[in-house]
Amino acid sequence: MKTTHLNPRQITIQQAVEVYNMSEETLRGYIRRGLVPHRRVGRRIYLPVDQFEAWLSRGDVEPQGERA
């Protein structure tokens, strides 16, 4: 059985999707375009919670379903 360790200062993409009610596809797209603060450890991507929440509060996101 794999145990997931939650670092309170960083979260995975899957955790962000659940906690912030976001689309995984949209979040991964923002990461690919370099819009979301993140760091890679090997193949894994982590989002620093403080920086990610600041990014969200600035409104640097496209609302779902409202693309031009």
N, C-alpha and C positions, 0 to 999 in steps of 0.2 A: 504494500500500500504506500502510495506516494503522499508525503506530508507537504502541504503548502505553507511556506513561511511568509507571513505578511509583515513587511517592513512598513511601519506607519509613515515613513517619509517618502516612500515610493510605491507605486502600484503597477500591476500589469495591465495590458490592454483589456483583457477580459474583466478585470476588476473595475476598470474605469467605465466600461460599457454597462455593467450592472449598477454601479453606484451613481453614475451621472446620467443614466438612461439615454445613452447615445448608441448610434448605429456603429457596429464594429467596422463595417465597410467604410463609412465616412471617416471615422477616427484614423483608420489605417491610411486612407487617402491623404489626410492632413499631415500625418507623419511622413509619408513618402515625399510630400511637397515641402517638408521642412518647416511647417507652420506650428507644430506642437513641440513644446520643450520635451525632450526625451533623451534617453541614453541607451546604448546597446551594450549588452554583455553577451558576447558570442552571438547567437541567433535570437536571443531574447531581447525584448524591448521593455524598458521601464519608464514610467512617467513620474517625475518628482512631484509630489502632491502639491506643495506650495506653489511651484511654478505653473503647474497645470491649472490649478484653481485661479491663479492670477490671469492666465491666458483666457480661461473661460469668462472671467468677470469683465475683461476688456471687450468682450463681444467679437472676438476675431474668428467667429464661426459662422458658417452658412446655415441658416435654419433648415431643417429637413423639409423637403418638398417645395422649397422656394428658390430653386436655381434658375438663373437666367438662360 
